[in-house]
């Protein structure tokens, strides 16, 4: 009689395990990140194409001298790919320009060449403008539409043409543009003051909705690079290994915001004045509305705690395992008891 009861109990426990396990699995499945990226790192397992000039190419990273051979030259592109388990390519080429001031050595032609090999990248990250400023290429004007014609002999026309080509040729990719850091001690052309090129880049990036990383107006990175010395910029222009160690985190963190959807164009970010107006209006609201806002914040905070190892998922899994162990123990005890009774 007791053996039968234990057998029934085992069956009930096994059924409870199955039910709790089936409830836990969907929760884990819902929180599972897609396309191989981890919940913590949106770049993991993704593919990226970098294009640009010699700074993107990293021609001066070789330690000890500009043209020293036998050294690893990776730049920000190689570091980001390696740091995040990505796949991809860095096609940056020395002398490449955005306009046609350097002839056919245009950044857009790097995209054109790679389009014959692969157009299926998760991210296409562009860089350029330094050689245009070097040659004092005309900045030009931004067009009103998106179909051209674009005047390649100007920086603005070349940049719009590149964005147009990138979107047409890499339709499944997310794009980004890296605006170069300051080069205050460079003596070629307009390198020491690239403000006009930078301002035009920002306008065109926002028009074409291309996320951009503005290193030029970033006081932090320009302070760290010490552009008036050769400590991190070998020739006051090209970063060395230590220079890329400084630059890479800025590029990498920015790219992660592009990947996880948290990037916002600076023009869309609330200003201090709008924040003040928002605070004043919120204070003027009635108490019930404020409570509603608090509840909303709590809900948002709770949902952001999701992921593979959220408390709810872990508890469900632990309960399932405990129920399974109890069922196994009860069943084992029942079988041993039966064998013992038969031996008598």
C-alpha positions in Angstrom: 0.0 0.0 0.0 2.8 2.4 0.9 4.7 1.5 -2.2 1.7 2.4 -4.4 1.3 5.7 -2.6 5.0 6.5 -3.1 4.7 5.6 -6.8 1.7 7.9 -7.1 3.7 10.7 -5.3 6.6 10.2 -7.7 4.3 10.6 -10.6 2.8 13.8 -9.1 6.2 15.2 -8.5 7.4 14.4 -12.0 4.3 16.0 -13.4 5.0 19.1 -11.2 8.5 19.2 -12.5 7.4 19.1 -16.1 4.9 21.9 -15.5 7.4 24.2 -13.7 10.1 23.5 -16.3 7.8 24.3 -19.2 6.9 27.6 -17.5 10.6 28.4 -17.0 11.7 27.7 -20.5 9.6 30.3 -22.3 10.9 33.0 -19.9 14.5 32.1 -20.8 13.6 32.0 -24.5 12.0 35.4 -24.3 15.1 36.9 -22.7 17.6 35.1 -25.0 19.5 37.6 -27.2 19.1 37.3 -30.9 21.7 36.8 -33.7 24.4 35.5 -31.3 24.9 38.8 -29.4 24.9 38.5 -25.6 22.6 40.5 -23.4 25.6 42.3 -22.0 27.4 42.9 -25.3 25.4 43.8 -28.4 28.5 43.6 -30.6 29.3 40.0 -29.8 29.2 37.8 -32.9 28.4 40.7 -35.2 30.1 41.7 -38.4 31.6 45.1 -39.2 33.2 46.9 -42.1 35.5 49.9 -41.4 36.5 52.3 -44.2 38.5 55.5 -44.1 42.0 57.0 -44.4 45.4 56.2 -42.9 44.2 57.0 -39.4 41.5 54.3 -39.8 44.1 52.1 -41.4 46.5 52.7 -38.5 49.7 53.0 -40.5 51.6 54.6 -37.7 50.7 52.1 -34.9 54.0 50.2 -35.4 55.9 50.9 -32.2 59.2 52.7 -32.5 58.8 54.3 -35.9 56.3 55.2 -38.6 57.3 52.6 -41.2 58.8 49.9 -38.9 57.8 46.5 -40.2 57.0 43.3 -38.4 54.6 44.9 -35.9 50.9 44.3 -35.4 48.9 47.2 -36.9 45.3 47.0 -35.8 44.0 50.5 -34.9 40.5 50.9 -33.4 39.1 48.6 -36.0 41.2 45.6 -35.1 40.8 46.2 -31.3 37.1 46.4 -31.5 36.7 43.3 -33.6 39.0 41.4 -31.3 37.6 42.7 -28.0 34.0 41.8 -29.0 34.4 38.5 -30.8 33.3 40.1 -34.1 34.1 39.4 -37.7 34.9 42.0 -40.3 37.5 44.0 -42.2 39.3 47.3 -42.1 39.7 48.7 -45.6 41.1 52.1 -44.5 43.7 53.3 -46.9 46.4 55.9 -46.6 45.6 59.1 -48.5 41.9 58.4 -49.0 39.7 61.4 -49.1 35.9 62.1 -49.0 36.0 64.4 -52.0 37.9 63.6 -55.1 40.8 65.9 -54.1 43.0 62.7 -54.1 41.7 61.4 -57.4 40.3 57.9 -57.3 41.6 57.3 -53.8 38.2 58.1 -52.3 36.7 56.4 -49.2 33.5 55.6 -51.2 35.6 53.5 -53.6 36.6 51.3 -50.6 32.9 50.6 -50.2 32.5 49.9 -54.0 35.4 47.5 -54.0 34.1 45.5 -51.0 30.6 45.4 -52.5 32.0 42.9 -55.0 33.0 40.7 -52.1 30.4 41.1 -49.4 27.5 43.5 -48.7 26.1 41.6 -45.7 27.6 43.4 -42.7 25.8 44.3 -39.5 27.7 47.6 -39.3 29.4 49.8 -41.8 31.6 52.4 -40.1 33.0 55.3 -42.1 35.8 57.8 -41.3 37.3 60.6 -43.4 37.9 64.2 -44.0 41.5 64.6 -42.8 43.0 64.4 -46.3 40.3 66.8 -47.5 41.4 69.4 -44.9 45.1 68.5 -45.7 44.5 69.5 -49.3 42.2 72.4 -48.3 39.5 71.0 -50.5 36.4 73.2 -50.8 33.8 72.4 -48.1 30.8 73.0 -50.5 27.2 72.9 -49.6 24.7 70.3 -48.5 22.0 69.5 -51.1 18.3 69.7 -50.3 17.3 66.2 -51.5 18.7 62.7 -51.3 19.1 61.9 -55.0 21.8 64.2 -56.1 23.5 65.2 -58.2 26.4 65.4 -55.8 29.5 67.6 -56.5 32.4 65.2 -55.8 34.9 68.0 -56.0 33.6 69.3 -52.6 33.8 67.7 -49.2 30.0 68.0 -48.7 29.2 66.5 -52.1 31.6 63.6 -51.6 30.2 62.9 -48.1 26.6 62.9 -49.4 27.5 60.7 -52.3 29.2 58.2 -49.9 26.2 58.0 -47.7 23.9 57.6 -50.6 26.0 54.8 -52.1 26.4 53.1 -48.7 22.6 53.0 -48.1 21.9 51.8 -51.6 24.7 49.1 -51.6 24.5 47.8 -48.0 20.7 47.8 -47.4 20.8 45.5 -44.3 23.6 47.4 -42.5 23.6 50.0 -39.7 25.9 52.9 -40.4 28.1 55.2 -38.5 30.6 58.0 -39.1 33.7 58.8 -37.0 34.6 62.5 -37.0 38.3 62.8 -36.4 39.9 64.2 -33.3 41.7 67.6 -33.3 45.2 68.0 -34.9 46.2 71.4 -33.4 49.9 71.1 -34.3 49.6 69.7 -37.8 50.9 72.2 -40.4 49.4 70.9 -43.6 46.5 72.7 -45.3 43.6 73.3 -42.9 44.4 70.4 -40.5 45.0 72.6 -37.5 41.5 74.0 -37.7 39.0 71.6 -39.3 35.9 73.2 -37.8 34.2 74.0 -41.1 34.6 70.4 -42.3 33.3 69.1 -38.9 30.3 71.4 -38.9 29.3 70.3 -42.4 29.8 66.6 -41.4 27.4 66.9 -38.5 24.8 68.6 -40.7 25.0 65.9 -43.4 25.1 63.0 -40.9 21.9 64.3 -39.3 20.2 64.8 -42.6 21.0 61.3 -43.7 20.4 59.9 -40.2 23.8 58.4 -39.9 24.9 58.1 -36.3 28.2 59.9 -35.7 30.9 60.0 -33.1 32.2 63.6 -32.8 35.8 63.2 -31.5 36.7 66.7 -32.7 34.5 68.5 -30.1 35.2 66.0 -27.4 37.4 67.8 -24.8 38.2 64.6 -23.0 39.8 62.6 -25.8 41.6 65.7 -27.2 43.0 66.3 -23.8 44.2 62.8 -23.5 45.8 62.7 -27.0 47.9 65.8 -26.2 47.8 66.9 -29.9 50.5 69.5 -29.3 53.0 66.8 -28.6 54.0 63.5 -30.3 53.3 61.4 -27.2 50.3 59.7 -28.8 50.3 61.2 -32.3 53.5 60.1 -34.0 53.7 63.1 -36.4 51.0 65.3 -34.8 48.5 63.5 -37.1 48.7 59.7 -36.9 48.2 57.9 -33.6 50.7 55.4 -32.3 49.9 52.2 -30.4 49.2 54.1 -27.1 47.2 56.6 -29.1 44.9 53.9 -30.4 44.6 52.5 -26.8 43.1 55.9 -25.9 40.9 56.3 -28.9 39.4 52.7 -29.0 37.2 52.9 -25.9 35.5 56.0 -27.3 34.8 54.4 -30.6 33.8 51.0 -29.0 31.4 52.5 -26.5 29.7 54.7 -29.2 29.3 51.7 -31.5 27.6 49.7 -28.7 25.0 52.5 -28.4 24.4 52.2 -32.2 24.1 48.5 -31.8 21.7 48.4 -28.9 19.5 51.3 -30.1 20.4 53.7 -27.4 22.2 56.2 -29.7 20.6 59.6 -30.0 21.6 62.4 -32.2 23.0 65.3 -30.1 20.4 67.6 -31.7 17.7 65.3 -30.3 19.0 65.2 -26.7 17.2 67.5 -24.3 19.0 70.7 -23.5 19.6 72.0 -20.0 16.9 74.7 -20.5 14.3 72.1 -21.6 15.3 69.9 -18.6 14.5 72.9 -16.4 11.2 73.5 -18.0 10.4 69.8 -17.7 11.2 69.9 -14.0 9.1 73.0 -13.4 6.1 71.5 -15.2 6.4 68.2 -13.3 6.4 70.0 -10.0 3.2 71.8 -11.0 1.4 68.5 -11.7 -1.0 67.1 -9.3 0.0 64.4 -6.7 -1.9 61.5 -8.4 -0.1 62.2 -11.7 3.3 62.2 -9.8 2.4 58.8 -8.2 1.6 57.5 -11.7 5.0 58.6 -12.9 6.7 56.8 -9.9 4.8 53.7 -10.7 5.9 53.9 -14.3 9.5 54.3 -13.3 9.2 51.3 -11.0 7.8 49.3 -13.9 10.6 50.4 -16.2 13.2 49.6 -13.6 11.8 46.1 -13.0 11.7 45.3 -16.7 15.3 46.5 -17.2 16.4 43.8 -14.7 15.4 41.1 -17.2 17.9 38.9 -18.9 19.1 35.3 -18.7 19.8 35.5 -15.0 16.8 37.5 -13.8 15.5 36.6 -10.3 12.2 35.1 -11.6 13.9 32.9 -14.1 16.5 31.6 -11.6 13.8 30.9 -9.0 11.7 29.0 -11.5 14.7 26.9 -12.6 15.7 26.1 -9.0 12.1 25.0 -8.1 12.0 22.8 -11.1 15.3 21.1 -10.2 14.2 20.6 -6.6 10.9 19.0 -7.7 12.8 16.7 -10.0 15.2 15.6 -7.3 12.4 14.9 -4.9 10.6 12.9 -7.6 13.8 10.9 -8.3 14.4 10.3 -4.6 10.8 9.1 -4.0 10.9 6.8 -7.0 14.2 5.3 -6.0 13.1 4.7 -2.5 9.9 3.0 -3.7 11.8 0.7 -6.1 14.3 -0.2 -3.4 11.5 -0.9 -1.0 9.8 -3.2 -3.5 13.0 -5.1 -4.1 13.5 -5.6 -0.4 10.0 -6.9 0.1 10.4 -9.4 -2.8 13.7 -10.7 -1.3 11.8 -11.6 1.9 
